[in-house]
Amino acid sequence: MAVALTLAEQGLGQTGNNPPVGCVLVKDNRVVGRGWTQSGGRPHAEAVALESAGLQAKDATAYVTLEPCAHQSIRGPNCASSLVEAGVAAVVAAVKDPDPRTAGKGFALLRDAGIDVSVGTGAIEAARTLSGFFSRVRLGRPFITLKLATSLDGMIAMADGQSRWITGATARAHAHLERARADAILVGANTYRTDQPTLDVRIAGLQNRKPRRIILGSGDAPDGWEIIGSPHDIALLDCNHLIVEGGAMTATAFLRAGLVDRLTIYRAPILIGAGKSCLGDLGLGQLGDAHKQWRLTDARQLGKDRFEVYERAERQEAHA
């Protein structure tokens, strides 16, 4: 399952509104097939793994990060039926598919065919990889990461607006890896006008990753960009993962709306003092309201800078 989870991550930002899934076929303690959801959402991970295994798929065990789909599609056969036809002996799945078109039907189809099915191995890890798909199906919107690059005192720029570069090259490269795993990136209209960001992925080998570029604002969208008028309009994007990159007013708007699921903070070992803060007024009634909202899930050193990841506390409780 650990291999299947690693394979699933290959599809992040590439599968459209389909889930990024990984699948490994094992027979006689040997991997005979592997696959992940391909660009655009097809073929599915199971189809790729079955094709790579060929006849060796018979009597194999399939490790898959999400319940095999059971609904019909004009784009190809459903994966549960394909596994049955291939003659696999068992399916080990991490999590159930929340899509009502499948939602348990895949497991039922497999069991009815005499295939042994177990669910739950790697569930927490799979839920993280599938967080965007789960958010879109359950909440009707993408999973939203707010990215902040700040000084130690929480500034994103000097008082005169100078902001390049607060963090070092290693941290900036890591931020581009995060972009490569996203379907779309959003900035505020003021950030677009001031910085003219390209929001591309400048990492060797990943330059073909081109997340959709979104502006929070009004008026006509510049060529190659899309515009939404409110944080609540993100449902219109119909994608799995969105990164909000700037600026302070936009970050504050998403936080006040309760739409941020994950924070990524790149903190440089510098003090700016009288600069531009990374956030505005969040509308807190009292200090106690600020506590117990976020939990640290990752922290590491990126060159001279500190990288931290926080997720909403209720999401952590849901995983547990």
BAZAFI-711017 format. One record per residue (C-alpha): residue number from 1; residue in one letter; x, y, z. Coordinates in nm, 4 decimals, always signed. Layout:
BEGIN
{site NUM; A; {X; Y; Z}}
...
END
This chain:
BEGIN
{site 1; M; {+0.0000; +0.0000; +0.0000}}
{site 2; A; {+0.2902; +0.2348; +0.0674}}
{site 3; V; {+0.3975; +0.1929; -0.2955}}
{site 4; A; {+0.0419; +0.2519; -0.4165}}
{site 5; L; {+0.0244; +0.5725; -0.2117}}
{site 6; T; {+0.3520; +0.6934; -0.3615}}
{site 7; L; {+0.2225; +0.6189; -0.7112}}
{site 8; A; {-0.1006; +0.8081; -0.6383}}
{site 9; E; {+0.0952; +1.1250; -0.5713}}
{site 10; Q; {+0.2212; +1.1164; -0.9315}}
{site 11; G; {-0.1261; +1.2211; -1.0387}}
{site 12; L; {-0.1689; +1.5204; -0.8078}}
{site 13; G; {-0.2611; +1.8250; -1.0117}}
{site 14; Q; {-0.2955; +1.6180; -1.3296}}
{site 15; T; {-0.6216; +1.4251; -1.2999}}
{site 16; G; {-0.8753; +1.7034; -1.3543}}
{site 17; N; {-1.1704; +1.6487; -1.1232}}
{site 18; N; {-1.0992; +1.2745; -1.1000}}
{site 19; P; {-0.9221; +1.1334; -0.7924}}
{site 20; P; {-0.5459; +1.0667; -0.8032}}
{site 21; V; {-0.5252; +0.6938; -0.7276}}
{site 22; G; {-0.2415; +0.4428; -0.7087}}
{site 23; C; {-0.2627; +0.0673; -0.7654}}
{site 24; V; {-0.0145; -0.2185; -0.7201}}
{site 25; L; {-0.0745; -0.5827; -0.8185}}
{site 26; V; {+0.1155; -0.8447; -0.6200}}
{site 27; K; {+0.1402; -1.2187; -0.6950}}
{site 28; D; {+0.3599; -1.4734; -0.5200}}
{site 29; N; {+0.5199; -1.1903; -0.3179}}
{site 30; R; {+0.6233; -1.0114; -0.6342}}
{site 31; V; {+0.4924; -0.6901; -0.7904}}
{site 32; V; {+0.3482; -0.7780; -1.1300}}
{site 33; G; {+0.1724; -0.4533; -1.2135}}
{site 34; R; {+0.1520; -0.0928; -1.1039}}
{site 35; G; {-0.0173; +0.2247; -1.2150}}
{site 36; W; {-0.1609; +0.5630; -1.1231}}
{site 37; T; {-0.4389; +0.7824; -1.2619}}
{site 38; Q; {-0.3161; +0.9392; -1.5811}}
{site 39; S; {-0.3322; +1.2986; -1.7031}}
{site 40; G; {-0.6888; +1.4173; -1.7476}}
{site 41; G; {-0.8236; +1.1396; -1.5253}}
{site 42; R; {-0.7998; +0.8441; -1.7639}}
{site 43; P; {-0.6979; +0.5692; -1.7753}}
{site 44; H; {-0.7563; +0.4937; -1.4081}}
{site 45; A; {-0.4837; +0.3489; -1.1881}}
{site 46; E; {-0.6325; -0.0012; -1.1889}}
{site 47; A; {-0.6528; -0.0052; -1.5699}}
{site 48; V; {-0.2857; +0.0948; -1.6003}}
{site 49; A; {-0.1795; -0.1675; -1.3434}}
{site 50; L; {-0.3842; -0.4426; -1.5088}}
{site 51; E; {-0.2393; -0.3604; -1.8494}}
{site 52; S; {+0.1151; -0.3725; -1.7123}}
{site 53; A; {+0.0477; -0.7075; -1.5417}}
{site 54; G; {-0.1232; -0.8764; -1.8354}}
{site 55; L; {-0.2086; -1.2410; -1.7665}}
{site 56; Q; {-0.0165; -1.2274; -1.4377}}
{site 57; A; {-0.3058; -1.0337; -1.2885}}
{site 58; K; {-0.5004; -1.3593; -1.2417}}
{site 59; D; {-0.5018; -1.4604; -0.8726}}
{site 60; A; {-0.3041; -1.1477; -0.7783}}
{site 61; T; {-0.3851; -0.9114; -0.4903}}
{site 62; A; {-0.4637; -0.5535; -0.5886}}
{site 63; Y; {-0.3586; -0.2793; -0.3460}}
{site 64; V; {-0.5473; +0.0364; -0.4351}}
{site 65; T; {-0.5722; +0.3701; -0.2538}}
{site 66; L; {-0.9437; +0.4225; -0.3293}}
{site 67; E; {-1.2401; +0.1896; -0.3779}}
{site 68; P; {-1.2458; +0.0791; -0.7442}}
{site 69; C; {-1.5137; +0.2682; -0.9346}}
{site 70; A; {-1.8349; +0.0839; -1.0195}}
{site 71; H; {-2.0251; +0.3381; -1.2311}}
{site 72; Q; {-2.0394; +0.3293; -1.6071}}
{site 73; S; {-1.8625; +0.5959; -1.8124}}
{site 74; I; {-1.8298; +0.6726; -2.1805}}
{site 75; R; {-1.4573; +0.7163; -2.1166}}
{site 76; G; {-1.3963; +0.3531; -2.0274}}
{site 77; P; {-1.5079; +0.0456; -1.8281}}
{site 78; N; {-1.5412; +0.0650; -1.4522}}
{site 79; C; {-1.2442; -0.0612; -1.2532}}
{site 80; A; {-1.4340; -0.3030; -1.0285}}
{site 81; S; {-1.5555; -0.4975; -1.3328}}
{site 82; S; {-1.2083; -0.4888; -1.4871}}
{site 83; L; {-1.0582; -0.6423; -1.1730}}
{site 84; V; {-1.3232; -0.9148; -1.1771}}
{site 85; E; {-1.2590; -0.9913; -1.5437}}
{site 86; A; {-0.8836; -1.0065; -1.4812}}
{site 87; G; {-0.9402; -1.2719; -1.2132}}
{site 88; V; {-0.7707; -1.1025; -0.9178}}
{site 89; A; {-0.8027; -1.2979; -0.5937}}
{site 90; A; {-0.8168; -1.0094; -0.3458}}
{site 91; V; {-0.8456; -0.6312; -0.3248}}
{site 92; V; {-0.6951; -0.4276; -0.0403}}
{site 93; A; {-0.8335; -0.0738; -0.0503}}
{site 94; A; {-0.7369; +0.2223; +0.1670}}
{site 95; V; {-1.0675; +0.4124; +0.1683}}
{site 96; K; {-1.4247; +0.4009; +0.0417}}
{site 97; D; {-1.5182; +0.6238; -0.2510}}
{site 98; P; {-1.7489; +0.9084; -0.1354}}
{site 99; D; {-1.8792; +0.9579; -0.4904}}
{site 100; P; {-2.2442; +0.8418; -0.4712}}
{site 101; R; {-2.2082; +0.6767; -0.8112}}
{site 102; T; {-1.9740; +0.4208; -0.6497}}
{site 103; A; {-1.9844; +0.4623; -0.2662}}
{site 104; G; {-1.9646; +0.0936; -0.1700}}
{site 105; K; {-2.0934; -0.0431; -0.4987}}
{site 106; G; {-1.7389; -0.1238; -0.6107}}
{site 107; F; {-1.6739; -0.3328; -0.3006}}
{site 108; A; {-2.0112; -0.5062; -0.3393}}
{site 109; L; {-1.9410; -0.5943; -0.7038}}
{site 110; L; {-1.6038; -0.7424; -0.6093}}
{site 111; R; {-1.7421; -0.9448; -0.3178}}
{site 112; D; {-2.0301; -1.0745; -0.5290}}
{site 113; A; {-1.7685; -1.2105; -0.7686}}
{site 114; G; {-1.5995; -1.4005; -0.4845}}
{site 115; I; {-1.3065; -1.1618; -0.4477}}
{site 116; D; {-1.1778; -1.1056; -0.0945}}
{site 117; V; {-1.2011; -0.7363; -0.0020}}
{site 118; S; {-1.0452; -0.5538; +0.2929}}
{site 119; V; {-1.0644; -0.1799; +0.3616}}
{site 120; G; {-0.8659; +0.0560; +0.5834}}
{site 121; T; {-0.4972; -0.0130; +0.5215}}
{site 122; G; {-0.3258; +0.3243; +0.4725}}
{site 123; A; {-0.6531; +0.5121; +0.5218}}
{site 124; I; {-0.5063; +0.8239; +0.6845}}
{site 125; E; {-0.2350; +0.8624; +0.4219}}
{site 126; A; {-0.4793; +0.7990; +0.1375}}
{site 127; A; {-0.7218; +1.0579; +0.2751}}
{site 128; R; {-0.4449; +1.3185; +0.2551}}
{site 129; T; {-0.3623; +1.2345; -0.1057}}
{site 130; L; {-0.7326; +1.2331; -0.1922}}
{site 131; S; {-0.8153; +1.5442; +0.0117}}
{site 132; G; {-0.8956; +1.7511; -0.2964}}
{site 133; F; {-1.1291; +1.4903; -0.4438}}
{site 134; F; {-1.2963; +1.4345; -0.1073}}
{site 135; S; {-1.3449; +1.8102; -0.0618}}
{site 136; R; {-1.4975; +1.8519; -0.4062}}
{site 137; V; {-1.7381; +1.5586; -0.3603}}
{site 138; R; {-1.8346; +1.6330; +0.0008}}
{site 139; L; {-1.8156; +2.0137; +0.0143}}
{site 140; G; {-1.8586; +2.1094; -0.3490}}
{site 141; R; {-1.5293; +2.2997; -0.3603}}
{site 142; P; {-1.1563; +2.2321; -0.3965}}
{site 143; F; {-0.9255; +2.1646; -0.1031}}
{site 144; I; {-0.7595; +2.5002; -0.0357}}
{site 145; T; {-0.4011; +2.5588; +0.0728}}
{site 146; L; {-0.2977; +2.9097; +0.1784}}
{site 147; K; {+0.0717; +2.9710; +0.1169}}
{site 148; L; {+0.2557; +3.2405; +0.3131}}
{site 149; A; {+0.6221; +3.3431; +0.2829}}
{site 150; T; {+0.7070; +3.5710; +0.5732}}
{site 151; S; {+0.9762; +3.7154; +0.7940}}
{site 152; L; {+0.9998; +3.6072; +1.1578}}
{site 153; D; {+0.7681; +3.8934; +1.2501}}
{site 154; G; {+0.5038; +3.7973; +0.9940}}
{site 155; M; {+0.5826; +4.0497; +0.7214}}
{site 156; I; {+0.5543; +3.9731; +0.3510}}
{site 157; A; {+0.7174; +4.2923; +0.2261}}
{site 158; M; {+0.8967; +4.6110; +0.3275}}
{site 159; A; {+0.6827; +4.9172; +0.3894}}
{site 160; D; {+0.7551; +5.0337; +0.0335}}
{site 161; G; {+0.6423; +4.7000; -0.1097}}
{site 162; Q; {+0.9797; +4.5323; -0.1679}}
{site 163; S; {+0.9277; +4.1561; -0.1343}}
{site 164; R; {+1.1871; +3.9806; -0.3508}}
{site 165; W; {+1.3188; +3.7748; -0.2007}}
{site 166; I; {+1.2126; +3.7136; +0.1578}}
{site 167; T; {+1.2937; +3.3417; +0.1451}}
{site 168; G; {+1.5919; +3.1668; -0.0079}}
{site 169; A; {+1.6308; +2.9570; -0.3221}}
{site 170; T; {+1.5619; +2.6227; -0.1512}}
{site 171; A; {+1.2313; +2.7418; -0.0072}}
{site 172; R; {+1.1283; +2.8951; -0.3389}}
{site 173; A; {+1.2048; +2.5695; -0.5204}}
{site 174; H; {+0.9925; +2.3805; -0.2684}}
{site 175; A; {+0.7057; +2.6229; -0.3306}}
{site 176; H; {+0.7284; +2.5364; -0.7006}}
{site 177; L; {+0.6984; +2.1665; -0.6146}}
{site 178; E; {+0.3805; +2.2533; -0.4259}}
{site 179; R; {+0.2544; +2.4341; -0.7345}}
{site 180; A; {+0.3220; +2.1254; -0.9455}}
{site 181; R; {+0.0779; +1.9288; -0.7286}}
{site 182; A; {-0.2048; +2.1835; -0.7574}}
{site 183; D; {-0.4805; +2.2166; -1.0146}}
{site 184; A; {-0.5067; +2.5937; -0.9790}}
{site 185; I; {-0.3326; +2.8893; -0.8118}}
{site 186; L; {-0.5061; +3.2096; -0.7052}}
{site 187; V; {-0.3811; +3.5608; -0.6334}}
{site 188; G; {-0.5601; +3.8856; -0.5583}}
{site 189; A; {-0.6139; +4.1517; -0.8215}}
{site 190; N; {-0.3681; +4.3890; -0.6531}}
{site 191; T; {-0.0955; +4.1212; -0.6495}}
{site 192; Y; {-0.1605; +4.0546; -1.0179}}
{site 193; R; {-0.1326; +4.4243; -1.1083}}
{site 194; T; {+0.1733; +4.4888; -0.8904}}
{site 195; D; {+0.3804; +4.1734; -0.9420}}
{site 196; Q; {+0.2544; +4.0380; -1.2770}}
{site 197; P; {+0.3181; +3.6814; -1.1506}}
{site 198; T; {+0.3505; +3.3978; -1.3993}}
{site 199; L; {+0.2519; +3.1267; -1.1461}}
{site 200; D; {+0.4357; +2.8676; -1.3518}}
{site 201; V; {+0.6433; +2.5726; -1.2280}}
{site 202; R; {+1.0128; +2.6485; -1.2646}}
{site 203; I; {+1.1563; +2.3098; -1.1714}}
{site 204; A; {+1.3601; +2.1027; -1.4173}}
{site 205; G; {+1.1459; +1.8183; -1.5483}}
{site 206; L; {+0.8192; +1.9706; -1.4259}}
{site 207; Q; {+0.7884; +2.2706; -1.6566}}
{site 208; N; {+0.4947; +2.1008; -1.8294}}
{site 209; R; {+0.2882; +2.1316; -1.5118}}
{site 210; K; {+0.0646; +2.4322; -1.5729}}
{site 211; P; {-0.1905; +2.4952; -1.2967}}
{site 212; R; {-0.4842; +2.7141; -1.3910}}
{site 213; R; {-0.4258; +3.0806; -1.2986}}
{site 214; I; {-0.7017; +3.2547; -1.1065}}
{site 215; I; {-0.7496; +3.6173; -1.0003}}
{site 216; L; {-0.9770; +3.7195; -0.7147}}
{site 217; G; {-1.1257; +4.0406; -0.8506}}
{site 218; S; {-1.3649; +4.1804; -1.1070}}
{site 219; G; {-1.3754; +4.2751; -1.4721}}
{site 220; D; {-1.2468; +4.0817; -1.7702}}
{site 221; A; {-0.9873; +3.8111; -1.7200}}
{site 222; P; {-0.6468; +3.8690; -1.8829}}
{site 223; D; {-0.5478; +3.6203; -2.1493}}
{site 224; G; {-0.4600; +3.2873; -1.9900}}
{site 225; W; {-0.6292; +3.3745; -1.6598}}
{site 226; E; {-0.9677; +3.3238; -1.4965}}
{site 227; I; {-1.1470; +3.5584; -1.2556}}
{site 228; I; {-1.3738; +3.4867; -0.9609}}
{site 229; G; {-1.5458; +3.7643; -0.7697}}
{site 230; S; {-1.5559; +3.6104; -0.4228}}
{site 231; P; {-1.3827; +3.3335; -0.2252}}
{site 232; H; {-1.7188; +3.1552; -0.2223}}
{site 233; D; {-1.7084; +3.1340; -0.6033}}
{site 234; I; {-1.4333; +2.8720; -0.5902}}
{site 235; A; {-1.6930; +2.6002; -0.6448}}
{site 236; L; {-1.7143; +2.7259; -1.0033}}
{site 237; L; {-1.3557; +2.6140; -1.0642}}
{site 238; D; {-1.4546; +2.2441; -1.0432}}
{site 239; C; {-1.1102; +2.1190; -0.9486}}
{site 240; N; {-0.9492; +1.9275; -0.6629}}
{site 241; H; {-0.6630; +2.1411; -0.5283}}
{site 242; L; {-0.6309; +2.5201; -0.5136}}
{site 243; I; {-0.3357; +2.7175; -0.3742}}
{site 244; V; {-0.3960; +3.0751; -0.2603}}
{site 245; E; {-0.0643; +3.2608; -0.2925}}
{site 246; G; {-0.1314; +3.6282; -0.2334}}
{site 247; G; {-0.1596; +3.8895; -0.1106}}
{site 248; A; {-0.2596; +3.9812; +0.2434}}
{site 249; M; {-0.6133; +4.0960; +0.1592}}
{site 250; T; {-0.6824; +3.7801; -0.0379}}
{site 251; A; {-0.5374; +3.5546; +0.2334}}
{site 252; T; {-0.7490; +3.7324; +0.4938}}
{site 253; A; {-1.0633; +3.6998; +0.2821}}
{site 254; F; {-1.0253; +3.3232; +0.2504}}
{site 255; L; {-0.9493; +3.2802; +0.6204}}
{site 256; R; {-1.2450; +3.4946; +0.7261}}
{site 257; A; {-1.4681; +3.2879; +0.4991}}
{site 258; G; {-1.3485; +2.9690; +0.6710}}
{site 259; L; {-1.2328; +2.8238; +0.3406}}
{site 260; V; {-0.8675; +2.7456; +0.4166}}
{site 261; D; {-0.7997; +2.3772; +0.4852}}
{site 262; R; {-0.4206; +2.3877; +0.5005}}
{site 263; L; {-0.1530; +2.6481; +0.5721}}
{site 264; T; {+0.1991; +2.6284; +0.4303}}
{site 265; I; {+0.4317; +2.8828; +0.5895}}
{site 266; Y; {+0.7835; +2.9576; +0.4665}}
{site 267; R; {+0.9484; +3.1602; +0.7424}}
{site 268; A; {+1.2740; +3.3431; +0.6736}}
{site 269; P; {+1.5180; +3.4174; +0.9616}}
{site 270; I; {+1.4864; +3.7945; +0.9191}}
{site 271; L; {+1.3089; +4.0798; +1.0947}}
{site 272; I; {+1.1473; +4.3574; +0.8914}}
{site 273; G; {+0.9627; +4.5596; +1.1525}}
{site 274; A; {+0.7514; +4.8298; +0.9930}}
{site 275; G; {+0.6499; +4.6361; +0.6838}}
{site 276; K; {+0.3428; +4.4836; +0.5246}}
{site 277; S; {+0.1776; +4.2155; +0.7367}}
{site 278; C; {+0.0855; +3.8796; +0.5855}}
{site 279; L; {-0.2716; +3.9108; +0.7181}}
{site 280; G; {-0.5352; +4.1685; +0.8026}}
{site 281; D; {-0.8196; +4.1603; +1.0517}}
{site 282; L; {-0.9582; +3.8082; +1.0848}}
{site 283; G; {-1.2606; +3.9195; +1.2812}}
{site 284; L; {-1.1710; +3.7454; +1.6062}}
{site 285; G; {-1.3995; +3.8386; +1.8941}}
{site 286; Q; {-1.1496; +3.7411; +2.1631}}
{site 287; L; {-0.8071; +3.5830; +2.1883}}
{site 288; G; {-0.9473; +3.2466; +2.2910}}
{site 289; D; {-1.1153; +3.2182; +1.9504}}
{site 290; A; {-0.7722; +3.1913; +1.7875}}
{site 291; H; {-0.6728; +2.8766; +1.9774}}
{site 292; K; {-0.7345; +2.5137; +1.8792}}
{site 293; Q; {-0.8084; +2.5987; +1.5168}}
{site 294; W; {-0.4846; +2.4678; +1.3634}}
{site 295; R; {-0.2540; +2.1722; +1.4211}}
{site 296; L; {+0.1039; +2.1340; +1.3033}}
{site 297; T; {+0.1374; +1.8363; +1.0673}}
{site 298; D; {+0.4833; +1.8920; +0.9178}}
{site 299; A; {+0.7928; +2.1015; +0.9858}}
{site 300; R; {+1.1368; +2.1003; +0.8296}}
{site 301; Q; {+1.4325; +2.3184; +0.7435}}
{site 302; L; {+1.4654; +2.4338; +0.3818}}
{site 303; G; {+1.8104; +2.5839; +0.3605}}
{site 304; K; {+1.8076; +2.8863; +0.5890}}
{site 305; D; {+1.4273; +2.8990; +0.6035}}
{site 306; R; {+1.1728; +2.7118; +0.8158}}
{site 307; F; {+0.8785; +2.5352; +0.6494}}
{site 308; E; {+0.5662; +2.4471; +0.8476}}
{site 309; V; {+0.2343; +2.2900; +0.7521}}
{site 310; Y; {-0.0843; +2.3323; +0.9542}}
{site 311; E; {-0.4231; +2.1740; +0.8954}}
{site 312; R; {-0.7568; +2.2661; +1.0452}}
{site 313; A; {-0.8068; +2.0829; +1.3739}}
{site 314; E; {-1.1415; +1.9382; +1.2685}}
{site 315; R; {-0.9780; +1.7795; +0.9647}}
{site 316; Q; {-0.7247; +1.6100; +1.1905}}
{site 317; E; {-1.0032; +1.4784; +1.4118}}
{site 318; A; {-1.1805; +1.3454; +1.1041}}
{site 319; H; {-0.8655; +1.1576; +0.9968}}
{site 320; A; {-0.8319; +1.0087; +1.3467}}
END
